[in-house]
Each structure stands twice: as C-alpha cells, then as structure tokens.
Amino acid sequence: MRYFVTGEQQRKSLLNALVLMFLGYIALLWVSNGMMYFHHMDLTPGSVIAYYLGSEEQFTQPRSYQGMLEVSHFHLFSMGMLIVTLTHLMLMTEFSVRLKIWLSSLTYLSALADEAGGWLVRFIDPVFAYFKIAAFLLLEFSLAALLIVVIGALIRARVQMRQSSSH
C-alpha cells in the first residue's frame, strides 16, 4: 500500500493493474450483494418483514436465531475485511482527509447497520424494516463510492504514468 504514498504507483504499472483487477472483482461482489438482497426481498417494508418474520402466504418460516447468528458471524468478518481493504486503498489516494474520514465512517456504520437491521426486524419490532432498507441502500452506495474513488485514483495514476513516459 505504500506505493500510493511514495508515488511508486507512477512506476509500478503491474501493481496498479493488479489492484484495478482486484477492484473489478470487488465490483462483481458488490453486484452479487445487491442480487442476493433482491433475491430474498425488495425495497418494501412488507418484503423485509416477510423475510425475517416468515409469511403464511409464502409458506416461509421466521429466520432462526442460529441461522441469523451464522450469517452475522460470516458477514461481520467478511464485510470488515472488505471495508478495511477498500478504505485502506482510499486512504492512500490524493482525496481530501475530510472525504476519507466521512466515506470510511459512513461505510463502516452502514455495514453494521445493515447487519443489525435484520436482527432488529426479527427480534425487536417489524418497524425496523425501514431501517434495514435504508442501511442496505446506504451500504451499497458507500461501497460504490469507495470503488469509484479508488478506481478513479488508479486510472488517473495510469494516465499520468503514460503521459510522463511519452514526454
């Protein structure tokens, strides 16, 4: 990661390309995250409530404590690793410190809120379905913003590298 700080990204086109490929992979992860959400529910509170509390019309059972715990266990680790990687890459860009702090905080909070949202709907009150929807949307938008910021910085570095090598 030091290659952002020291300016080595100007000379390290292979490393730059590898990070861009990694970010392409993460973009596919971002798409599949949305697809998984919409496979189970949509952006209406009723669909979120039916997913977590079950539905007699759809013959579905409420989400079990153990099932939700297993999903949360995996999500807390994997989302934490994803976010720390993306925010670390973003920290090494030339964007303002204010943007970096704001976007990092927003992403971490939205990931935690998204995970908590299902628990709140299932075990506290169905009205938290609105919270779950908002948290999911905020998480998707903040992850997209992180991807765009880092990809933009890397592309800009590649362009600068090409321009400096042609002179």
Long-range contacts (C-beta under 8 A, 24 or more apart in sequence): 1-88, 1-89, 1-92, 2-92, 3-92, 4-89, 4-92, 4-93, 4-153, 5-92, 9-154, 9-157, 9-161, 10-157, 10-160, 10-161, 10-164, 11-161, 13-158, 13-161, 16-154, 16-157, 16-158, 16-161, 19-89, 19-150, 19-154, 20-151, 20-154, 20-155, 23-89, 23-147, 23-150, 23-151, 23-154, 26-82, 26-86, 26-147, 27-147, 29-82, 30-140, 30-143, 30-144, 30-147, 33-140, 33-143, 34-140, 37-136, 43-133, 43-137, 44-133, 45-126, 45-127, 45-129, 45-130, 45-133, 46-129, 48-121, 48-129, 48-132, 48-133, 49-121, 49-126, 49-129, 52-118, 52-121, 52-122, 52-129, 53-121, 53-122, 53-126, 62-122, 63-118, 63-122, 65-123, 68-118, 68-119, 68-122, 72-115, 72-119, 75-115, 76-115, 79-111, 79-115, 80-111, 82-143, 83-107, 83-108, 83-111, 86-143, 86-146, 86-147, 86-150, 87-146, 89-150, 90-146, 90-149, 90-150, 90-153, 93-149, 93-150, 93-153, 94-153, 95-149, 95-153, 99-149, 103-142, 103-145, 103-146, 103-149, 106-138, 106-142, 107-139, 107-142, 107-143, 107-146, 110-135, 110-138, 110-139, 110-142, 111-139, 113-138, 113-139, 114-138, 114-139
